[in-house]
């Protein structure tokens, strides 16, 4: 693991400590390291702006929101309530970034995910373990 990645994981774990505790208390299966760090690691690889831990936490919360909503049938109450909770946490970490292209990129991801679900699909395809929304964010940050 790259040094920035280890430092980023420590920072994200500190920010999301209570959130992960709620996950466990809800009786959801423990997160595998791939799920616990997928979005945070990917965020760290594309972002070098201010507040990197908060940006990575926003991405991780967004990832968990999507993951939970995919599992709503399996864990109806916990997945819906915690999914909504993680979405609110995502917003709380994203707003201080004060980056319009970034916010618009996330809005576009939400719209695509909603359209995919409305068409009977799941979330926009994730490729090679990297959450699909990271690609959209990468493009937004290049603008």
C-alpha positions, -999 to +999 in steps of 0.1 A: +000+000+000+013+034-009+022+057+020-004+083+011-030+056+010-021+043+045-023+079+059-055+085+040-071+053+054-061+063+089-077+097+085-109+083+069-112+057+096-109+085+122-136+105+105-159+076+100-153+058+133-188+065+146-204+057+113-187+023+111-199+017+147-235+024+136-230-001+107-220-028+132-248-020+156-273-023+128-263-060+125-249-056+090-221-079+080-186-064+086-172-046+057-144-064+039-113-042+035-121-038-002-155-022+006-142-003+037-115+015+016-125+011-021-138+047-025-113+063-001-083+047-019-097+057-053-104+092-041-068+095-028-055+085-062-073+113-080-075+142-056-047+164-043-067+194-032-075+208+002-091+186+028-081+152+013-093+132+042-127+149+041-129+144+003-120+107+007-146+104+035-172+120+012-164+094-015-165+066+010-199+077+024-212+079-011-199+045-019-215+030+013-248+048+005-248+031-029-238-003-015-265-002+012-292+007-013-282-022-034-287-045-004-321-030+006-339-063-001-314-083+020-315-058+050-346-037+044-347-015+075-310-012+082-299-007+046-325+020+039-319+039+072-281+036+071-280+043+034-298+076+039-276+083+069-244+078+048-259+100+021-263+128+046-227+122+058-215+123+022-232+158+018-216+170+051-181+161+038-187+174+003-201+208+011-169+222+027-150+212-005-168+242-021-161+229-055-189+233-081-175+209-108-171+183-081-206+188-068-220+187-103-201+155-110-216+138-080-251+151-090-246+135-124-236+102-108-268+103-087-289+110-117-273+081-137-277+057-107-314+067-104-320+062-141-303+028-140-324+017-111-356+030-128-347+009-158-345-022-136-308-021-134-285-016-104-260+012-099-239+024-128-213-003-135-183-004-113-152-015-131-122-034-117-132-028-081-132+010-086-165+027-079-178+040-113-185+075-098-147+079-092-143+080-130-168+108-133-151+127-104-117+122-120-131+139-152-147+167-132-114+174-114-095+177-148-118+205-159 
